[in-house]
Each structure stands twice: as structure tokens, then as C-alpha cells.
Amino acid sequence: MRPIHGDDPHALAIVRLGVDVPYEQAWSLQRWVHGKRVAGELTDTVLILEHAPVYTAGKRTAPHERPADGTPVVDVDRGGRLTWHGPGQLVAYPIVAVTDVVTYACRLEEAMIQICADFGVTARRVKGRGGVWAIGDASLGLPDRQLGAVGLRVARGVTMHGFSLNCANDPRWFSRITPCGIPDVGVSSLSAETGRRIVVEEVMPIAEKRLAEALGMESYELHEEDLLRR
């Protein structure tokens, strides 16, 4: 039995929230877990899920980046810009204690790079951009394609929000926006890059393993019902 208090720096609780999770519901749970983690009443915890379709805007989102057709957008307290979450996309919200935010963001990107590699997809960082990318080929008219994004908030030394990785989502959701405020690039997924359908359920256990490795932690499963009893 892993400890429930924040006294084990190597313990990472994995809480799977399921599919079609409303954004506001997960955001509220993040804030609750964050408060418990700050108070030392929980170990570091990561919420993993698929959202119901939603556009979210971070603090740096410019007015012209919002959907021109009036599609609703949820304004959130993370960094970064406008993005989409929804079915076929793995979302992970680590609520963990950190001392160096830049290093932490790089570790999330490294976790995604390793996940992609596990499925035969080469992903890289691109200087000046957040997230991870499949590199294009200008001679073929093929742009760089974003596979995963990172958006964070840190309060009282504990993180919120996290990363999203495109697995089998419909790319048309991104056509209404400029994803992460970066023009002239594409958006792709593990399925599109490999030519076979790779669903979130298949990616999730690999993601949990790679995230724990990137953070230098030992993961353990915690059911949502047990989390809420804390």
C-alpha cells in the first residue's frame, strides 16, 4: 500500500478519469487535488483522461486566435495559448511539487517524445515552440506537425494542467483555430503518422510509464473514488 500523504517524494498516484470528461469537471478536480497536494495530504498525482470536445484559451491567447465563427472557448488559468481537447486525445494533468518549471516542462516533453518512439513515431522539440513535433520536409511541401502540447500553471510550488498527446483524434477540430498560436504548421496524431489507428486506451499505460520515468517517480494506481475519500 503506497502512502497517501505527501511524505514520499518518489510516489506518483495515477488516477484514470475515463472518457468524455467535461473540461470544467476535470479543472475543478485539479484545483481540489492541488489544494490537497499543497497541504501535504496527497502524494504527487496525475489525472489521465479524454475530454469531451472543448477549446481552451491560456493567458497568452490573442483575440485573433479565437474561432471566427463564435465557437465557445473556455478561458483557463494556464500558460500558453488556444488549443483543443477531445475524443482520441490523451490528456494528462500532473499535480506535482516542482522547483524548476522549465526543467519540468522539458520532462513532460521528453515523456511525450518517448511515448511517440514507443509507437514508431519520431517526435522532437523545435526551438522557439512548445510541445513535440513531427518534422516536415519543405521540399515536399510538408510542414512541421504538432503531436503534443504542454500548458502549465504553478502555484505555491505545485503544478496544474499538463500535456495533451494526439492519438486518434479528428484533425478537423483544429481547423477553426491557430493551435497554440503557431501559424503555418500542421497538427498530426500517432494514428496519422503511422497509418494505423492508435487509440488512447492503447497509449495510456505507456504514457503512465514514460511520465513516471521522466519525473523520476514510481507510479501506483489510485481509483477516483479512493482519491475523493482523502
C-alpha positions as CSV (number, residue, x, y, z in Angstrom):
1,M,0.0,0.0,0.0
2,R,1.5,3.3,-1.1
3,P,1.4,6.2,1.3
4,I,-1.4,8.7,0.9
5,H,0.4,11.7,2.5
6,G,2.9,13.8,0.7
7,D,5.9,12.3,2.6
8,D,7.2,10.0,-0.3
9,P,9.0,12.1,-2.9
10,H,9.0,9.2,-5.3
11,A,5.3,8.3,-5.2
12,L,3.1,9.2,-8.2
13,A,-0.6,8.4,-8.0
14,I,-2.2,7.6,-11.4
15,V,-5.9,8.4,-11.5
16,R,-7.8,7.4,-14.7
17,L,-10.9,9.6,-15.1
18,G,-12.2,7.9,-18.2
19,V,-13.6,9.3,-21.4
20,D,-15.8,12.3,-22.4
21,V,-14.9,14.1,-19.3
22,P,-16.3,17.7,-19.2
23,Y,-13.4,20.2,-19.1
24,E,-14.9,22.2,-16.1
25,Q,-15.3,19.0,-14.1
26,A,-11.6,18.0,-14.6
27,W,-10.5,21.5,-13.9
28,S,-12.4,21.6,-10.6
29,L,-10.9,18.3,-9.6
30,Q,-7.4,19.6,-10.4
31,R,-7.9,22.5,-8.1
32,W,-9.1,20.2,-5.3
33,V,-6.1,17.9,-5.7
34,H,-3.8,20.9,-5.9
35,G,-5.0,22.1,-2.6
36,K,-4.5,18.7,-1.0
37,R,-1.0,18.4,-2.5
38,V,0.0,21.9,-1.3
39,A,-1.2,20.9,2.2
40,G,0.8,17.6,2.1
41,E,-2.4,15.5,2.3
42,L,-1.7,13.7,-1.1
43,T,1.4,12.4,-2.9
44,D,2.1,13.8,-6.3
45,T,-0.9,12.9,-8.5
46,V,-1.6,12.7,-12.2
47,L,-5.1,12.7,-13.7
48,I,-5.4,11.0,-17.1
49,L,-8.4,11.2,-19.3
50,E,-10.1,12.0,-22.6
51,H,-12.1,15.2,-22.6
52,A,-15.5,15.9,-24.2
53,P,-14.7,18.3,-27.1
54,V,-13.6,21.8,-25.9
55,Y,-11.5,24.7,-26.9
56,T,-9.4,26.3,-24.1
57,A,-7.5,29.5,-24.1
58,G,-4.5,30.1,-22.0
59,K,-3.4,33.5,-20.7
60,R,-1.4,34.4,-23.8
61,T,-4.2,33.8,-26.3
62,A,-4.7,36.7,-28.7
63,P,-8.1,37.8,-29.8
64,H,-7.5,36.9,-33.5
65,E,-6.6,33.3,-32.5
66,R,-10.1,32.6,-31.3
67,P,-12.6,30.8,-33.6
68,A,-14.0,33.3,-36.1
69,D,-17.4,31.5,-36.1
70,G,-18.1,32.2,-32.4
71,T,-17.4,28.7,-31.2
72,P,-17.3,28.8,-27.4
73,V,-13.9,28.8,-25.7
74,V,-13.1,28.2,-22.0
75,D,-10.6,30.7,-20.6
76,V,-8.3,28.9,-18.2
77,D,-5.5,29.9,-15.8
78,R,-2.7,28.1,-17.5
79,G,0.1,29.5,-19.6
80,G,0.1,29.0,-23.4
81,R,-2.5,29.9,-25.9
82,L,-5.5,28.4,-27.7
83,T,-5.9,24.7,-28.1
84,W,-8.4,21.9,-28.4
85,H,-9.1,18.8,-26.3
86,G,-11.5,16.0,-27.1
87,P,-12.0,12.3,-28.1
88,G,-9.0,10.5,-29.3
89,Q,-6.5,12.8,-27.5
90,L,-4.8,11.7,-24.3
91,V,-4.7,14.4,-21.7
92,A,-2.5,14.2,-18.5
93,Y,-2.7,16.6,-15.6
94,P,0.2,16.1,-13.2
95,I,-0.3,17.8,-9.9
96,V,3.2,17.6,-8.6
97,A,5.7,19.6,-6.5
98,V,8.4,21.3,-8.6
99,T,11.3,23.6,-8.0
100,D,12.3,24.4,-11.7
101,V,9.4,25.0,-14.0
102,V,11.5,25.0,-17.2
103,T,13.1,21.6,-16.4
104,Y,9.6,20.2,-15.5
105,A,8.2,21.3,-18.9
106,C,11.1,19.7,-20.6
107,R,10.4,16.5,-18.8
108,L,6.8,16.4,-19.9
109,E,8.0,16.9,-23.5
110,E,10.6,14.2,-23.1
111,A,7.8,11.8,-21.8
112,M,5.8,12.5,-25.0
113,I,8.9,12.0,-27.2
114,Q,9.4,8.6,-25.6
115,I,5.8,7.7,-25.9
116,C,5.9,8.5,-29.6
117,A,9.0,6.5,-30.1
118,D,7.3,3.5,-28.4
119,F,4.8,3.6,-31.3
120,G,7.4,4.1,-34.0
121,V,7.0,7.9,-34.4
122,T,9.9,10.2,-34.3
123,A,9.0,13.4,-32.3
124,R,11.3,16.3,-31.5
125,R,11.4,19.6,-29.8
126,V,11.5,22.7,-32.1
127,K,13.4,25.7,-30.8
128,G,11.0,28.6,-30.1
129,R,7.9,26.3,-29.9
130,G,6.4,24.4,-27.1
131,G,5.3,20.7,-27.3
132,V,6.6,18.0,-29.5
133,W,6.7,17.8,-33.3
134,A,7.0,15.5,-36.3
135,I,9.4,17.4,-38.5
136,G,8.3,18.3,-42.0
137,D,10.1,18.4,-45.4
138,A,9.9,21.7,-47.2
139,S,11.0,20.1,-50.5
140,L,7.8,18.1,-50.4
141,G,5.6,20.9,-49.1
142,L,5.2,19.0,-45.8
143,P,5.0,21.3,-42.8
144,D,6.1,20.5,-39.2
145,R,3.2,18.8,-37.4
146,Q,2.4,19.2,-33.7
147,L,1.8,15.9,-32.0
148,G,1.6,17.1,-28.4
149,A,1.3,20.3,-26.4
150,V,2.2,21.5,-22.9
151,G,0.4,24.1,-20.9
152,L,1.1,24.7,-17.2
153,R,0.3,26.7,-14.1
154,V,2.4,26.6,-11.0
155,A,1.0,27.9,-7.7
156,R,2.7,27.5,-4.3
157,G,5.3,25.2,-5.8
158,V,2.7,22.7,-7.2
159,T,1.7,22.3,-10.8
160,M,-1.6,22.2,-12.6
161,H,-2.7,21.4,-16.2
162,G,-0.1,19.4,-18.1
163,F,0.1,17.9,-21.6
164,S,-2.0,16.5,-24.4
165,L,-1.0,14.0,-27.0
166,N,-2.9,13.4,-30.2
167,C,-3.6,9.7,-30.6
168,A,-6.6,9.1,-32.9
169,N,-8.5,12.5,-32.8
170,D,-10.1,14.1,-35.8
171,P,-7.7,16.8,-37.0
172,R,-10.6,18.9,-38.3
173,W,-11.2,20.2,-34.8
174,F,-8.0,22.2,-35.2
175,S,-9.1,23.8,-38.5
176,R,-11.1,26.6,-36.7
177,I,-8.1,27.8,-34.7
178,T,-4.4,28.5,-34.9
179,P,-3.2,25.8,-32.5
180,C,-1.0,27.2,-29.7
181,G,-0.8,30.4,-31.7
182,I,1.7,29.0,-34.2
183,P,0.8,29.7,-37.9
184,D,1.9,27.8,-41.0
185,V,2.3,24.4,-39.2
186,G,0.2,21.3,-39.1
187,V,-1.3,19.1,-36.5
188,S,-1.0,15.3,-36.6
189,S,-1.5,12.3,-34.4
190,L,0.1,8.9,-33.7
191,S,-2.6,7.3,-36.0
192,A,-1.9,9.7,-38.9
193,E,1.8,9.3,-38.6
194,T,1.8,5.5,-38.5
195,G,-1.1,4.8,-40.8
196,R,-2.9,2.7,-38.2
197,R,-5.5,3.5,-35.6
198,I,-3.8,4.0,-32.2
199,V,-6.4,4.8,-29.6
200,V,-5.9,6.5,-26.2
201,E,-6.6,3.2,-24.3
202,E,-3.6,1.6,-26.1
203,V,-1.4,4.6,-25.3
204,M,-2.4,5.2,-21.7
205,P,-0.3,2.5,-20.0
206,I,2.8,3.5,-22.0
207,A,2.2,7.2,-21.1
208,E,1.9,6.4,-17.4
209,K,5.2,4.5,-17.5
210,R,7.1,7.2,-19.5
211,L,5.7,10.0,-17.4
212,A,6.8,8.4,-14.2
213,E,10.3,7.7,-15.7
214,A,10.6,11.3,-16.9
215,L,9.7,12.6,-13.4
216,G,11.9,10.1,-11.6
217,M,9.0,8.6,-9.7
218,E,7.3,5.3,-9.0
219,S,3.7,5.2,-10.1
220,Y,0.8,3.4,-8.4
221,E,-2.8,3.2,-9.4
222,L,-5.4,5.2,-7.4
223,H,-9.1,4.9,-8.2
224,E,-11.1,8.2,-8.4
225,E,-13.4,7.1,-5.7
226,D,-10.4,6.5,-3.3
227,L,-8.9,9.8,-4.3
228,L,-12.1,11.6,-3.3
229,R,-12.1,10.0,0.1
230,R,-8.9,11.7,1.0
